[in-house]
Amino acid sequence: MTKRLLVLLGCLTFPVSLFPFAALSAQKRAITVDDYLALKSVGNPQLSPDGKWVAYTVTEPSLKDNRGITRIWLGDVASGSVRQLTAGLGSDRQPRWSPDGRTLAFVSTRENGAQLWVLPIAGGEARRLTSLADGVFDPLWLPDGTGLIVTSDIKWPPQQEIDRRNGEFPTDARLWTGLLWRHWDDWRAGKRQHLFTVTLADGATRDATPVDHDVPTIATGGDGDVSVSPDGKEIAVAMHGDSTVADNTNVDVYVMGADGSGMRAVTAGRGADNTPRYSPDGKWLAYLSMERAGFEADRQRLMLTGRSDGRTDGATVEATQGWTLSVGSYIWCPDSKCLYAVVEERGRDNVYRIDLPSFRRSVAVGGGGVNTEVQLMPDGRGLLYLHQSNTQPNEVWLSGRQLTHHNDAALETLDLRPLDEFGFVGALGDSVFGWLLKPPGFDAAKRYPLIYLIHGGPQSSWTDYWGARWNYALFASRGYVVAAVNFHGSTGYGQKFTDAISQHWGDYPYQDLMKGLDVVARLPYVDSTRMGAAGASYGGYMIYWIAGRSSRFRTLVSHDGVFSPASMAGTTEELWFVDWEFGGTPYANRTLYEKWSPLNFAQNWKTPILIVHSQLDYRVDLSEGYQAFTAAKLHGVPAKFLYFPDEGHWVLRPRNRRLWWGTVLDWIDQYLKPAPPPSGAR
């Protein structure tokens, strides 16, 4: 596509939102924060072995309990009728069918924490199987149905120095000697996660991996990192086998006997290998693999290793050779002659079929939105999956037909508009694309203020999704045009485009964002004098970077942003991330850390800024937010700090989410909406 054509495209928007919604907007209204928080979250669909039923979860947020309450529902695949299957205290999640389809295992918090329960589908009461101290997650049935494998955190080593020193007078102190002592929002010092076998008959549990490693890995893992061979004789797991795991991504796929014996690695690359899956005929072990060591956003290749005589020891081939996109998750066909892979592509998640042995690829589910958690009908003729888009939260779909309708009634009253895609020539002369959302009740003759959203990652992207945290429609709800650009570093546009941001945090992405802003600001319905920007994580970093370079925005919002890359490098947990992004440690390559540090340009800050950060954010430490707020106040910049003591890198609790949205939207309104006339004025 020529640059001239791209520039023209950048000044146009698709007409889909101009006419069909004009007649509807009179009957519909803008979404509110309370509307948004009341919507149900549908997830984790699981087909029964005969394909007649689908078990899935529905989560309803509760402001009263300040948590989401999850129940398991059961749907009739043929008729589409659904019913709630579980109730009572706690939450129920991760339903898993037994091989004969007669029993549903699930994790419930109704008693003694998150434990494994089983429920006979034909009728009867649920029965608790486990009583592990730290609960369980990710249940997986053994092929013969006699038991399951679960993952659980345990105290490791069993005898610890802190216990000896505390003696009879325990404290809340922690003591550790190794790196990766915390991860995301979880303290890992003194803990390991291990695989446990659980016997169905009596609930007996046994640690199958009593080693000084997290099994499966807790970092650079995949979409389910444990698999059992069809004959039940071998278990595959993704594990980081090094003694130090914080500074590298050397996760490999290991296999072992059903009792945990004979563990050995079947991959040897220094990049991350994860998500093992046995083919139904037992002839292949598939897995996802990143080739480059130390890079957590490398292209995920789908690999196949041959098996014979019940052992994984054959040659390995890549099923996605020559592709520039990454496989996010995948599932085998029942006849082992194909696989279905979820692939992010140009702001959408499509499902591809990959035939064996030709490796020919074809789109099985596309056409827009985000399609994930694929399940295949037993006859191989239908796909069941979760589908969401900017106008609809996740629901279960079957071969292009919506199967569940948990949010339809609530959405029917809301003026929710589809995204428009636009493109332009960005940094390095590359094509760059973004999304545009018009506000409720849009009138092309009016001019609207703009909210410019900047995604995190940085290797991620804005997709045509509902947005469980950063929701386009809710930002637009108060009369804003919303724009979101997938700058260099974004995923879904080829690995070369994704790679471009590493060691270039402040130039190529910033150039893309400013060029995209030029395109959007020229639209006749955008008021370029009233623009604000908001971002989280890397997006929060970019907000700080913009604050030192541009006066085009009236206000800024930074959530969990990086203010000083050098200080982040000393407080984050996954050290390989900063090493890769800044070309080494801050001790060895300090120049690049300083080159891209917003701290070094804080003297230029003038734009009012809202800063949000949380105590349990171990990826971007709370101190980054403190430093940025201090810099803003010392330079006379209007600033506000929103602090959550009980959240991590994301704000998840219902009451906190309600507070977050109210504070953020009111802050933006304060600077982008005209002040009301004085009382009594005409």
N, C-alpha and C positions, 0 to 999 in steps of 0.2 A: 504494500500500500504506500502511495506517495505521501511525502510530507504535506503537500498542499491539500490533498484530500483529507488527511488527518486533521489539519487545522480547521477545515470546513466542518468536519464531523464534530469537532470540539465546540463549535458554535451552535450546534443543532441538538435537539433532544427528540426522542421518539414521541410520536403523537398519541401513544396509547393512553396517556393520562389526561389528555385535553378534553375529549368529548364524552366517552362512556361514563366518566365520573361526574360530569357536570350535572346530569339529571339526578344522580344519586345523592350528591352532597347535601341537598336540601333535607333529605330524610336521615342522613347520617351525621355523626359528630366526631370531633377529635378525641383520640384516646387520652385518658388521664392516667396519672400515676397509679391511682387505685384500681382502674381498669386493668392496667398492665400487671400489677401485682396479683390480681385475682385470677389470672389465666392459669390453666392447668398445664403441666409439663408431661408429655407422653414420651416414653422411652423404652429401650431394651426389649424389643419384640423377639419372641422365641416361638418358632413353629413346633408343633407336636410332631413326633416321628411319622404319623400318618398324614400330616398336612391338613387335618381338619380343624385344628384349633391354633390360636395364637395367644400366648400369655405375654403380657406386657405390663409396664408400670405407669401409674398416673400419680403425679405429685401435685399436691395443692398447698400453696403457701399459707401459713397461719400467723397472722400478726399476734394473736393471743399467745400462742406457744413459741413464737419467734423462731420457727423452723418450718421446713417443708415436711408435710406428712405424705408418705408414699404408700400406695396400695397396689396390689396385683390384680389385674383385670384379665378376663378370659373372653376372647372373641371367636365367634363361629366364622370361619373363613368363607364358607359358601354363602351364608345369609347376611353377614355383616352385623348380626346381633351381638351385643356385648353385655357382660355383667361383672360386677365387682366380686372378686374371689376371696379376698382377705379383709379383715377388719380388726378392731380392737386396739390395744395399747401399742405404742411404738410405731415403727414403719417397717414395711416389707418390700424387699427389692431383690434384684438379680434372680428372677425365676429361671429354673433349668429343668427340662423334661428328662425323666428317666428313659433309657433306651427302649423300654417297652411301652412308653407313653402312659403308664398307669399312675405315676407318682410325679409330683412337682416338688423339687427342692427349691428353697429360697433362703435368703438371709433376712432375719427379722431382729428388731431391737425390742421386741415385746417383753423379753425376760433375760436377765443376766447379760446385757449388752448385745452386740451384733453376733448372733449365733445362727448355726445352720438348722433349718427346720425342713420337714418333709410333710406333704399333704397328699393323701390318696384322692385322685380326681373323681373316682366313682362315688365318693362320700366318706365322711368321717372327719375326725379332728386332726389338726396339725400336731406334729410331734417334734420336740426339740431333740437334736442329735448331739450337739457339741456344748461344751462348757469351758472353752479355752479362755484364759484370763483376759486377753486383749481382743477377743472376738475373732470373726472370720470374714473373708470376702472372696469373691471370684470362685464359686463352687463349680466343679467339673466332674461329671459322672464318669465312672469307669465303664468300659464297653459292656461288661457282663451285668451291670446294674447292681452289683453287690455292695457298692460303696461309692464314695466320692473323694476327690482331692480338693482341699481348700487351702487358702493362704492365710497366715496369721502372724502377727507380730509377737515376738517372744523376748524375754530378757536375755541379753547376751553380752559377755559371758554370764553364766548363771550366778557365779560369785563375783561381785564387783567391789572395787576399792571403796567406793562411796558408802556402800552398806557396812563394810568393816569399820570405816572411820566413824560413821554415825552411831553404830552400836544400838543401844537401847533408846537413843534420843534422835529419831529421824528428823531430817530437815528437807527443805525443798531445793537444796543446792544440787548442782550437777557437776560432774567431773569427767573429763574426757582427754584422750591423747591423740586422736586421729582427726583427719579432715572429714568433711561432709557430716558434721555432727547435727545438722538440721537440713531440711529439704522442704521447699515451698513454705508450708506453715506447720511443719511437723518436726519436733525434736527427735533426732535419730540416735543420739548418744546413748549407748547402753541397750540398743535394740537391734534386732535382725528380723526380717520377715522370712519365714520358712514355709515349705509345703508340708501339709499334714494329710495323711490318709484317714478317712472316716468310714467305719464299717456301718452299713445300713441297718443290720440286725440289732446291734446293741449300742451304736454310737461310739465305739472305742476309737480313740485317736492315737496316731503315732507320727512323730516327726520323721519325715522321709528324707530330709536334707539337713542333718545336724552338722553343718559346716559353718565356718566363720565368713559367710557371705550372705547377702540378701538374695534369696531364691524365691521368686524371680527378682530381677534387678528392679530397683526403685527409680533409677535414672536412665535416660535414653532407652526406655522400654517402648513397647509397641501396643497394638490393639489386642491385648490378651497374650500373655507370654508363656503359657503352659498348654501342652497338647499331649494326648495319649494315643498311641498307635491303635489301629482297629482291633488287633488281637490282644490288646491290654498288656503286652509284655515290655513296652518301652515308653518312657516319658521324655518329652523334649521340653526344654525350658531355656529362656534367655537369662543369662547370668553374667555379671561382671566378675571375672575371675582374678583380677589383679588385687594386690594387697592394698593399693591406694586407688580410690575410684573418683576422687573429686577433680583430678586434673586431666582426665582422659575419657574417651568414649569407647573403650575396648570391651564392649559387650559382645558375647558370643552365644551361639546356640549350643547347648549341651544336651546329651542324651544319657539316660541311665535306665536301669532296670525298674520294674514296677515297684520294687521295694526300696528304691533309691541307691542301689548298689551299682558299682562300675561306672560312675559318672565320668564322661569324657567329652571334650569339645569336638564338634564336627565342623566348625568354622574357625578360620584363623586370621581373618583380616583385623586390622587395628581400628576400623570404623565400627559402628554399632550394627549388630545383627539381632533381630528380634522377631516376634510374631510367628513362631513355628506352627505349622499346620500339616498333619498327616493326610495324604489322599485317602479316600474311602477304601480303595483297593490295597492300601498299604505299600504301594510301590514307590511312593515319593514322599519326601519331607520338604515342604515349601517353607520359606521364610523371607522376611524383608531385610535388605542389607544396604547400609551406607558405606561407600568405599573409602572416603577420606577420614583419616584419624583426626579426632578433636573437633569435628564439625557436626553439630547436632541437626543441621538443616540441609544436609547433602541429599541428593536424589535418592529416594528409596526404591531400590530395584527389587523385583520379585524373582527369587532364586528357587531352583528345584534341585534337590539332591536325591540320587537314586538309592533305593533300598532293595536288598535281597536277603532271603532266609531270615527275615525279621530284624535285620540290622541295617542301620543307616550308614552306608560306607561306599556309596557309588559316586560317580562323577557328578559335578554340579554345573548347571546351565542357567543362564539368565533368560527368563521368559519375557522381559521387557527391553531386550537389547535394542538400542537405537532410539529409544523414547527419551524425550527431554523432561517428561513430567514424572511425578512421584506417585507411587501407590500408597494410599493411606491405610486401607484395610482390604481383606479379600476373603473369599470362601470357595471351597471346592464344589464342583458339580457332583451329584450322587454317583455318576458313572466314571468319575475320575478323568474324563476326557476334556474338561475345560475348567476354568476358574472365572469367578466374577470379582472384579476389583473396583473399589471406590477411588476415584481420581479427581483431585481438584484441578479445575481447568477454567481459566478466564473468569474467576469470580463465581463459579458454580461447582458443585460436586456431582459428577456424572458417574454412572456405573458402566464399566466395560466388561465384555466377555472376551476371554483369551482362550483360544482353542489349542489343544495339544494333539499332536506334537508340532503343529505348524507355527504356533504362537501368533496366529492371525488375530488381530484385535478388531472389535466392532462395538459400537455404542449400544448398550442394552437399555439404559435409562438415562435420558437427557432432557433437554427442553427447558431447563431453568430450575432455579432453586437449589437446594442442598439435599442430596439423597444419600443416606448412610445406613449402617447396621443392617446390611442385606442378609436375607434368609432365602433359601431356595426350596421350592416345593419338591416333594420326594420324586415326582416324575420328571423334574427338571424343566417344566414348562411354564413356570410362573415365578416371579420374584416378589418377595415381600420385603418392605423396607420402610424406614422413616423418611418422610418428606417434609421440608419446611421451606418457607420463602419469606420475603420481606412483609408479606401480608398475612402469613399464617404460621403459628407455632407448629412444632412437630406433631404429626399424626401418622398413624400406620396406613400405608398404601400397599395395594397388591396389583402389580402389573398395570400401573397407570390409573387405578381406581382407588379413591379414598375409602378406607375401610372403617376407620374410627372418626368420630366427630365430637370430641370432648369440648372443643372451644367454638364450634360453629355459631351457637346462639349468641355468645358474647361478642364475637367478631361481627355479627350481622349488623349491629347498630353503629359500628365504627367506620369512619372515613379513612380507609387504609389504601394507599395508592402504590402501584408497582414502581420499582426502580427504573430509571432511564440510564442507559449506559452512554458514556461519552469518551472520546479519545483525543489525543493531541501528541505532538512531538515533544518528548521530554529530554532529559540528560542523555548525552552520548548519541543524540539523534534517533533514539529508540522510540517505538510506539508505546505510549503509556495510556492506561485506561482507568476510568473511575465510574462511580455511581452518583446519581442525582435523584433526590426525592423532593417533590413539591409538597407544600403544606396542605392540610385539610381545607376544603372550600377554595381551592386555588382559582385565582382569576388572573388570566394572562395580561390584563390591562393594568394590574397593580405591580408595585415593586416591594419585594420582601427582604428582610435581613437574612444573612447567611450564617449557618454554623458549619464549620469546616472540620471534619473528623479525621484523626490521624491514628492509624492502627499500630499495635505493638508487635512484639515478636523478637527482632524486627522482621524475621522471615515468616510472615503470615500474610493474610490479605483480608480485605473487605469482600464478603461474598453476598449473594442474594439469600440471606438468611433472616430469621426472625430477630435474633439478638437477645439472648437471655440476660445480658448485662448492658451492652451498649446498643440500644435499640434505635434504629433510624426513625421509626414512626413517633416515638416518644419525644425525640429531639425536635421533630417537625411539628409536634402537636400544638405548640404555642405560636404558630404562624411563621416558622422559619423554613427557608429552603435549606436542605442538608446536602452537602457534597462530601464524598469520600474517595480519595485517589489511591490506587494501588501503585505506589512508587517503586523505584528500583530497590530490590530486596524482597518484594512481594512474591508469594508462591502462586503457582498455577499458570505461569507465563513462560515456563522453561527454566532449567537450572542456571543458565548463564545470567538471566535476569535476576534470579534469586541471589546468586553469588555477588552481584555488583555492590551490595551495601557493605560487605565485610571490609573493614579498614577505610570505609568511606561514609561513616555515619552522618557527617555534616555537609557533604557536597551533593552527590547525585540525588539522594532523596529530597533534600531541600530544594534543589533546582526543579525537580518534578513537581513538588508541592506548589512552588511559586508560579510555574508555568500553568499548572492546572487551575490555580486561583485566577490567573489572568483570563482563562477561558470562561470560567464560571462568572467572574465579575462582569464580563461583557454581556451576559444574558440580559435581555430587556426587562425581565421580571425580578432581577436581583439588584438590591440597593448596595452598591459597592462601598458606600460610606458607613454601612452598619454590618460589619463582619466580625465574627468571633471564631476561635479555634479551640478544640479540645482533643486531648489524647491521653492514652494510658500506657505505662511501661515504656517501650521505646517511643511510643507516641507522646508520653509525658516528657521524655528526653527532648523530643523535637519541639515541644512547646517551649521548653527552656531555651533551646537553641534559637528558635524564632524570636523569643523575647529580646535576645541580644542583637538581632539583625534586622528586624522589620517593624515598621510602625503601621502596617496595613490593617491590623486587627484592633478593635476597640477593647476586647477582653480576651483572656486566655484561661483555660482550665487544664491543669496537669494532675493526673492521677498516677501515683506510684512511679514517678519519672526518675530517670538518672540525671543527677545534677553534676556529679563529678565522677567520670569513669574510673579514675585512679582509686578513689575511696570506695566505689562500688566493688572494684576488684578485690579489695581486702575484706569485704563484708558479705559478699554473695557466697553461695554454696557450690554451684557447678562451675568450677574454675576454668574448665575448658572453654566455656562460652566467651568470657572476656579475653582469654588468651587468643582465641581464633579471631574475634572481632577486632582486636587492636594489635594483632601481630606479635603477641608474646605477653609476658607478664609486665606489670608497670615498673618492675625493677630493671628489666632488660630493654624495654621499648617505651620509656616514659614520654618520648616526644609525641608519639601518636595519641596517647591518652590526653595529653595537654592540648594538642591541636584540635581535638573534637570535644573539648570540655566546655559546657555552658558556663561553668564557674568563671572561666577566664574572660567572659564577655558580659558578666552581670552588671558591670558599671554602665552598660548601655540600656538597661531595662527601664521602661517607662510605662508599659501596658499593664493595667490592673489584672491581677492573677489570683485565681483560686487554686489552692494546693490541697490535694487529698492524699493521705498516706495512712497505713495501718501498722499496728504493733507487730503482727504476726507475719509480715511480709519478709521472708527470708531470701527471696530472689533479689529484690531491690530494697535494701534495708531502709527502715524508717528514717535513719539519719540523712538520707538523700533529700527527703522532704523538708526536714528541719533546716538543712543548709540553705535550700532554695528560699524558704520563707524568710530566714534571717537576711539573706542577700536582698530580697525584695524590700523588706522594711528598712534596712540600712540605706537603701538608695531612694527612699521616699516613694516607693511604688505602692499604691493601694493593694492590699493583699489580705486574704483570709485563709485560714488553715482548718480543714475538716479532718479530724483524727478518729480512728476506730480502734479501740483497744483489743477487740475480739475478732478481727478480720485479718486475712492474709493478703495475697496479691490481688484477690478479687473480693468484692463486697457481696456476700451471699445471704446473710440472715435477713428475713423479710423486713424487720423494723429498720435495720441499717440501710437496706436498699431504698426503702421509702424516704428515709432522711437524706440519702445520697442524691436521689433524683430531685427532691424538693430544693435542696441547697444548690445543686448545680444549675437547674433551670432558672431559679430565682436570681442567681448570680448573673447568668447570661442576660435575662430580661432587664436587669438593672442597667446594663450598658448598651444593649441593642434595641431596646424599645424606647420610643419617645416618652418623656415624662408627662404625666397627666397635667392638664391645665390647673392653675391655682383654684382653690375653692371659690365658687361664685363667679369665676371668669366666664365670659361668653365666647 
